[in-house]
Amino acid sequence: MSQTNETQAVVIGAGIVGVCAALALRQAGLAVTLVDPDEPGGEQAASYGNGAFITPASIIPMSVPGLWRKVPGYLLDRDGPLTIRWRHLPRLTPWLLRFLAAGMTTARVERTAAILSGLLHDAPDRHAALAAAAEVPGLIERRGVLYVYPDRAAFAAEALSWRLRRTAGVVWRELDAAALRAFEPALSPAYGFGIHVPAAANCADPGAYVAALAAHAARLGVRRVAARATGFAFDGGRLRAVETDQGPIACNRAVVAAGMASARLAAAAGDRVPLEAERGYHVQLTGGAPGGPHLPVMPSDGKMANTVTREGLRAAGQVELAGAGAPPDWRRAEILLRHLYATWPGLARDLPVRRWMGNRPSTPDGLPVISVARRSPDVFYAFGHGHVGLAAGPKSAALVAALVTGSTPPLSPAPFAATRFRW
């Protein structure tokens, strides 16, 4: 189907995926309106507070073989990298069962990793091109990412993950203790083995980056409306408007990229998608942080991204399953802070600390939903990216734009269909 400027597209959600989708649709020749009640790049978005990694190595799903054995411990251990709040367990159980099933076998994890690689293998290049076009090239830094372990045995314990990365074409360099210390002199001596992935990148300020992309979209003619989408107006299955709390916005195409609100909007378009908030936290030492890392670093024990951003040294991670509306448990942030000080013992203890919590919109099988809606051929989805929203934003946008315009997609959309969930 040929598209012209008469196609009026509304993109719901101004996080990284929504802003990238608005750009892709505008560049395809559509008239685009970006709808979100909040400013792009604000603290409300999951993409604001993540670890800022943009790496083709981020293809390993959370659910892996043997994880089910650890669930009782996650219920009891409030200090681990993943925790489940007891009182939310009854509501979470259906999602958790799907989550555990998704990683029950090696074959399932291999499939998920291969699919995610399609979204992530060229993520650094795509982000670099976007940042350059938005006139903020310095916000994407390409120095690689360092994964650090106490010793080679600890690295070997993650053999499945690194085998899947190698299969996906990820290249790395192994570092012994001396080479690791040359990379990061301030790193704790508790770490004696490292992996450097040179193709990886990071974002120096995710919030500013999303805001800059939104400003670039506006310069290209994307209109922004500060409103909360509430549903759709259909006429015989064809889209006529997106309903908002500020009134309807006439359109004949819509893309849902609204984070945790996406499940509700998908239901209005005929699809029931199991979406839960994998709540993540970060702490950030504001200002300079002498005694910290030079490169982005992932310590194997804390499973937290240590990244120097323009606002300070950030440690981001944790998975808390508790529901999007539950109040933050700031003890999770304190766990990150303790890990950060242990990883970088030379850090000053009197630096101001900022704490943040956000909701990663996550499907149980670790794959986003990028597809057309069941109820209407005019509504499309691009949500549920979990831990990879920032990195996968540009490729996801290219895929959903291809679905909207009927052009050749950059990868198969089949694994991302909303209809894959059987109820």
C-alpha positions as CSV (number, residue, x, y, z in Angstrom):
1,M,0.0,0.0,0.0
2,S,1.4,3.3,-1.0
3,Q,1.6,6.0,1.7
4,T,1.4,9.8,1.3
5,N,1.2,12.8,3.5
6,E,-2.6,12.1,3.7
7,T,-1.8,9.3,6.1
8,Q,-2.2,10.7,9.5
9,A,-0.3,8.7,12.1
10,V,-0.5,9.1,15.9
11,V,2.4,7.6,17.9
12,I,1.3,7.0,21.5
13,G,4.3,7.4,23.9
14,A,7.3,9.6,23.8
15,G,9.9,7.3,25.2
16,I,12.9,6.1,23.2
17,V,10.8,3.7,21.1
18,G,8.0,6.1,20.5
19,V,10.2,9.0,19.5
20,C,12.2,6.7,17.1
21,A,9.0,5.5,15.6
22,A,7.7,9.0,15.1
23,L,11.0,9.9,13.3
24,A,10.8,6.8,11.1
25,L,7.2,7.4,10.1
26,R,7.9,11.1,9.4
27,Q,10.9,10.2,7.2
28,A,8.7,7.7,5.4
29,G,6.4,10.7,4.4
30,L,3.6,10.4,6.9
31,A,2.1,13.2,8.9
32,V,2.9,12.3,12.5
33,T,1.5,13.4,15.9
34,L,3.4,12.3,19.0
35,V,1.1,12.0,22.0
36,D,2.3,11.8,25.6
37,P,1.2,13.6,28.8
38,D,4.9,14.1,29.8
39,E,7.9,15.7,28.2
40,P,10.2,13.4,26.2
41,G,13.3,12.5,28.1
42,G,11.7,13.0,31.5
43,E,12.3,10.9,34.6
44,Q,8.9,9.1,34.2
45,A,10.3,7.0,31.3
46,A,12.1,3.7,31.7
47,S,14.6,4.9,29.0
48,Y,15.6,7.8,31.3
49,G,17.1,5.8,34.0
50,N,18.5,2.7,32.5
51,G,22.2,1.6,32.5
52,A,22.8,3.4,29.1
53,F,24.4,0.3,27.5
54,I,23.9,0.0,23.7
55,T,25.4,-3.4,23.0
56,P,24.8,-6.3,20.7
57,A,25.7,-8.5,23.7
58,S,22.4,-7.7,25.4
59,I,20.6,-10.7,23.9
60,I,20.4,-13.0,27.0
61,P,16.8,-13.2,28.4
62,M,16.2,-13.0,32.1
63,S,14.6,-16.4,32.1
64,V,17.2,-19.2,31.6
65,P,17.2,-23.0,32.4
66,G,17.3,-23.7,36.1
67,L,15.9,-20.3,37.1
68,W,12.8,-21.9,38.6
69,R,14.9,-23.4,41.4
70,K,15.8,-19.9,42.6
71,V,12.3,-18.5,42.9
72,P,11.9,-19.5,46.6
73,G,15.1,-17.7,47.3
74,Y,14.0,-14.6,45.4
75,L,10.9,-14.5,47.6
76,L,13.1,-14.6,50.8
77,D,16.2,-12.6,49.8
78,R,15.6,-8.9,49.8
79,D,19.2,-8.2,48.8
80,G,19.5,-10.2,45.6
81,P,19.5,-8.9,42.0
82,L,15.9,-10.1,41.5
83,T,13.2,-9.9,44.2
84,I,9.5,-10.6,44.3
85,R,7.2,-8.9,46.8
86,W,5.1,-11.5,48.6
87,R,1.8,-9.7,48.5
88,H,1.9,-9.3,44.8
89,L,2.6,-12.9,44.1
90,P,-1.0,-14.1,43.5
91,R,-1.5,-11.5,40.7
92,L,2.0,-12.1,39.3
93,T,1.8,-15.9,39.2
94,P,0.3,-16.3,35.7
95,W,3.1,-14.0,34.3
96,L,5.8,-15.7,36.3
97,L,4.7,-19.2,35.1
98,R,5.0,-17.9,31.5
99,F,8.3,-16.3,32.3
100,L,9.8,-19.5,33.8
101,A,8.5,-21.6,30.9
102,A,10.1,-19.2,28.4
103,G,13.6,-20.2,29.7
104,M,12.8,-23.8,30.7
105,T,15.1,-25.3,27.9
106,T,18.3,-24.3,26.3
107,A,16.6,-24.4,22.9
108,R,14.0,-21.8,23.9
109,V,16.8,-19.4,25.2
110,E,18.8,-20.0,22.0
111,R,15.7,-18.9,20.0
112,T,15.1,-15.8,22.1
113,A,18.7,-14.7,21.9
114,A,18.8,-15.2,18.1
115,I,15.6,-13.0,17.7
116,L,17.0,-10.3,20.0
117,S,20.2,-10.3,18.0
118,G,18.1,-9.2,15.0
119,L,17.1,-6.1,17.0
120,L,20.5,-5.4,18.5
121,H,23.3,-6.4,16.3
122,D,23.6,-3.0,14.6
123,A,22.2,-0.9,17.5
124,P,25.4,1.1,18.0
125,D,25.5,2.1,14.3
126,R,21.8,3.0,14.3
127,H,22.1,5.1,17.4
128,A,25.2,6.9,16.1
129,A,23.4,7.8,12.9
130,L,20.4,9.1,14.9
131,A,22.5,11.2,17.2
132,A,24.4,12.7,14.3
133,A,21.1,13.6,12.6
134,A,19.8,15.2,15.8
135,E,23.0,17.2,16.1
136,V,24.0,15.5,19.4
137,P,26.7,13.0,18.2
138,G,28.6,13.3,21.5
139,L,25.7,11.6,23.3
140,I,26.6,8.2,21.8
141,E,30.0,7.0,23.0
142,R,31.7,4.1,21.3
143,R,34.4,2.7,23.5
144,G,33.0,-0.7,24.2
145,V,31.7,-2.3,27.3
146,L,33.6,-4.2,30.0
147,Y,32.2,-7.3,31.8
148,V,34.2,-8.2,34.9
149,Y,34.4,-11.4,36.9
150,P,36.2,-12.5,40.1
151,D,38.1,-15.1,38.0
152,R,37.9,-17.2,34.8
153,A,35.8,-19.8,36.7
154,A,33.1,-17.2,37.3
155,F,33.2,-16.4,33.6
156,A,32.9,-20.1,32.7
157,A,29.8,-20.4,34.8
158,E,28.1,-18.1,32.3
159,A,29.2,-20.3,29.3
160,L,25.7,-20.5,27.8
161,S,25.3,-16.8,27.7
162,W,28.7,-16.3,26.0
163,R,28.1,-19.1,23.6
164,L,24.9,-17.5,22.5
165,R,26.7,-14.2,22.0
166,R,29.4,-15.8,20.0
167,T,26.8,-17.5,17.8
168,A,25.2,-14.1,17.3
169,G,28.5,-12.7,16.0
170,V,29.5,-10.8,19.1
171,V,33.3,-10.4,19.2
172,W,35.3,-9.9,22.5
173,R,38.7,-9.8,24.0
174,E,39.6,-11.7,27.2
175,L,41.5,-9.8,29.8
176,D,43.6,-11.3,32.6
177,A,44.1,-9.5,35.9
178,A,47.0,-7.4,34.6
179,A,45.2,-6.4,31.4
180,L,42.0,-5.7,33.3
181,R,43.9,-3.4,35.6
182,A,45.3,-1.5,32.6
183,F,41.8,-0.9,31.4
184,E,40.4,0.1,34.8
185,P,43.1,0.9,37.4
186,A,40.5,1.8,40.0
187,L,38.6,-1.5,39.8
188,S,38.5,-3.6,43.0
189,P,41.2,-6.3,43.1
190,A,38.3,-8.7,43.8
191,Y,37.9,-8.8,40.0
192,G,40.6,-10.7,38.1
193,F,39.1,-11.5,34.7
194,G,37.3,-9.4,32.1
195,I,35.7,-9.4,28.8
196,H,35.8,-6.3,26.5
197,V,33.2,-6.0,23.8
198,P,34.6,-3.3,21.5
199,A,31.6,-3.0,19.3
200,A,29.4,-1.9,22.2
201,A,28.4,1.7,22.8
202,N,26.7,3.7,25.6
203,C,24.6,6.8,25.9
204,A,26.1,9.7,27.8
205,D,22.7,11.0,28.9
206,P,19.6,8.9,28.0
207,G,17.1,11.6,29.0
208,A,18.8,14.4,27.1
209,Y,19.2,12.0,24.1
210,V,15.5,11.2,23.9
211,A,14.7,14.9,24.3
212,A,17.1,15.7,21.5
213,L,15.5,13.1,19.2
214,A,12.1,14.5,20.0
215,A,13.3,18.0,19.1
216,H,14.8,16.7,15.9
217,A,11.4,15.1,15.1
218,A,9.7,18.4,15.7
219,R,12.1,20.1,13.3
220,L,11.1,17.6,10.7
221,G,7.4,18.4,11.2
222,V,6.2,15.9,13.9
223,R,3.5,17.6,16.0
224,R,3.5,16.9,19.7
225,V,0.3,16.8,21.8
226,A,0.5,16.7,25.6
227,A,-2.3,14.3,26.4
228,R,-2.9,10.8,27.8
229,A,-4.3,8.3,25.2
230,T,-7.4,6.5,26.5
231,G,-8.5,4.4,23.5
232,F,-9.5,4.4,19.9
233,A,-12.5,5.4,17.8
234,F,-13.2,2.8,15.1
235,D,-15.7,2.7,12.2
236,G,-16.2,-0.8,10.8
237,G,-12.7,-1.8,12.0
238,R,-11.0,1.2,10.5
239,L,-9.3,3.7,12.8
240,R,-10.8,7.2,12.9
241,A,-9.2,8.7,15.9
242,V,-7.1,8.2,19.0
243,E,-9.1,9.1,22.1
244,T,-7.3,11.2,24.7
245,D,-8.1,13.0,27.9
246,Q,-7.8,16.2,25.9
247,G,-10.2,15.1,23.2
248,P,-9.9,12.9,20.1
249,I,-7.1,13.2,17.6
250,A,-8.2,12.3,14.1
251,C,-5.9,9.8,12.4
252,N,-6.0,6.7,10.2
253,R,-2.9,5.0,11.7
254,A,-1.7,4.6,15.3
255,V,1.4,3.1,16.9
256,V,1.2,2.1,20.6
257,A,4.6,2.6,22.3
258,A,3.3,3.7,25.7
259,G,5.3,1.6,28.1
260,M,3.2,0.1,30.8
261,A,0.1,1.8,29.5
262,S,0.4,-0.2,26.3
263,A,-1.4,-3.3,27.6
264,R,-4.5,-1.3,28.3
265,L,-4.4,0.2,24.9
266,A,-3.7,-3.1,23.2
267,A,-6.8,-4.5,24.9
268,A,-8.8,-1.7,23.4
269,A,-7.5,-2.8,20.0
270,G,-8.4,-6.5,20.5
271,D,-5.2,-8.0,22.0
272,R,-4.5,-9.3,25.5
273,V,-0.8,-9.0,26.2
274,P,0.7,-10.2,29.5
275,L,2.8,-7.1,30.5
276,E,4.4,-6.6,33.9
277,A,6.7,-4.0,35.3
278,E,10.3,-5.3,35.9
279,R,11.0,-2.4,38.2
280,G,14.5,-1.1,38.0
281,Y,16.5,1.3,40.1
282,H,19.6,3.5,39.8
283,V,21.8,5.5,42.0
284,Q,23.9,8.3,40.6
285,L,26.9,10.0,42.2
286,T,26.4,13.5,41.0
287,G,29.2,15.5,39.5
288,G,32.7,14.0,38.9
289,A,33.5,10.6,40.3
290,P,37.3,10.2,40.6
291,G,38.1,6.6,41.5
292,G,35.4,5.3,39.2
293,P,35.4,3.6,35.8
294,H,36.5,5.0,32.5
295,L,34.4,2.6,30.4
296,P,30.9,1.2,31.0
297,V,31.4,-1.8,33.2
298,M,29.1,-4.7,34.2
299,P,30.3,-6.6,37.4
300,S,29.2,-10.2,37.3
301,D,28.2,-10.3,41.0
302,G,26.0,-7.2,41.2
303,K,24.6,-7.5,37.6
304,M,24.4,-3.7,37.5
305,A,25.6,-1.3,34.7
306,N,28.3,1.1,36.0
307,T,28.3,4.0,33.5
308,V,29.7,7.5,33.6
309,T,27.0,9.8,32.3
310,R,27.1,13.6,31.9
311,E,25.3,13.9,35.3
312,G,27.6,11.5,37.2
313,L,28.5,7.9,37.8
314,R,25.4,5.7,37.5
315,A,24.8,2.2,38.8
316,A,21.6,0.8,37.3
317,G,20.0,-2.6,37.7
318,Q,17.9,-4.7,39.9
319,V,14.6,-6.5,39.0
320,E,11.8,-6.0,41.4
321,L,8.5,-7.7,40.6
322,A,5.8,-5.8,42.5
323,G,3.4,-4.1,40.1
324,A,3.8,-0.7,38.5
325,G,1.8,1.1,41.1
326,A,3.6,-0.1,44.2
327,P,5.7,2.4,46.0
328,P,9.5,2.3,45.5
329,D,11.5,0.2,47.9
330,W,14.6,2.4,48.2
331,R,16.5,-0.4,49.8
332,R,17.0,-1.7,46.3
333,A,18.9,1.5,45.5
334,E,21.0,1.1,48.6
335,I,22.0,-2.4,47.4
336,L,23.2,-0.8,44.1
337,L,25.1,1.9,46.1
338,R,26.9,-0.7,48.2
339,H,27.9,-2.7,45.1
340,L,29.2,0.5,43.5
341,Y,31.4,1.3,46.4
342,A,32.7,-2.3,46.6
343,T,33.5,-2.3,42.9
344,W,35.3,1.0,43.0
345,P,36.8,1.3,46.5
346,G,38.5,4.6,45.7
347,L,35.2,6.5,45.3
348,A,34.6,9.3,47.8
349,R,31.8,8.5,50.2
350,D,30.6,12.1,50.5
351,L,29.4,12.7,47.0
352,P,25.7,13.6,46.6
353,V,23.6,10.6,45.5
354,R,20.4,10.7,43.4
355,R,18.1,7.7,43.4
356,W,15.6,6.7,40.7
357,M,13.1,4.0,40.1
358,G,11.3,3.1,36.8
359,N,9.1,0.5,35.3
360,R,10.5,-1.7,32.5
361,P,7.5,-2.9,30.5
362,S,8.2,-6.6,30.1
363,T,6.6,-9.6,28.4
364,P,7.2,-13.0,30.0
365,D,9.1,-14.4,26.9
366,G,11.6,-11.5,26.8
367,L,10.6,-10.3,23.4
368,P,8.8,-7.0,22.6
369,V,5.5,-6.8,20.8
370,I,5.9,-5.3,17.3
371,S,2.9,-6.1,15.2
372,V,-0.5,-5.1,13.9
373,A,-3.5,-5.2,16.1
374,R,-6.2,-7.9,16.0
375,R,-9.1,-5.6,15.8
376,S,-7.9,-3.1,13.2
377,P,-5.3,-3.1,10.4
378,D,-4.7,0.5,11.3
379,V,-3.3,0.0,14.8
380,F,0.3,-1.2,15.4
381,Y,2.3,-2.0,18.5
382,A,5.9,-1.3,19.5
383,F,6.2,-2.0,23.2
384,G,7.3,-4.5,25.9
385,H,11.1,-4.2,25.4
386,G,12.0,-4.9,29.0
387,H,15.7,-4.4,29.5
388,V,16.6,-3.5,25.8
389,G,14.3,-0.6,25.0
390,L,17.1,2.0,24.7
391,A,19.3,-0.2,22.6
392,A,16.5,-1.7,20.4
393,G,14.6,1.6,19.9
394,P,15.9,2.4,16.3
395,K,15.5,-1.1,14.9
396,S,12.1,-1.5,16.5
397,A,11.0,1.8,15.0
398,A,12.2,0.7,11.5
399,L,10.3,-2.5,11.8
400,V,7.0,-0.9,12.9
401,A,7.3,1.8,10.3
402,A,7.7,-0.9,7.7
403,L,4.5,-2.6,9.0
404,V,2.6,0.7,8.9
405,T,3.7,1.7,5.4
406,G,3.7,-1.8,3.9
407,S,7.4,-1.6,2.9
408,T,10.0,-4.4,3.3
409,P,10.8,-4.9,7.0
410,P,14.4,-5.0,8.2
411,L,13.7,-8.3,9.9
412,S,10.9,-10.8,10.2
413,P,8.0,-9.4,12.4
414,A,6.6,-12.9,13.1
415,P,8.4,-13.5,16.5
416,F,7.0,-10.2,17.8
417,A,3.3,-10.8,17.0
418,A,0.9,-10.0,19.8
419,T,-1.1,-13.1,18.9
420,R,1.8,-15.4,20.1
421,F,0.3,-15.3,23.6
422,R,-2.3,-18.0,24.1
423,W,-4.7,-17.6,27.0
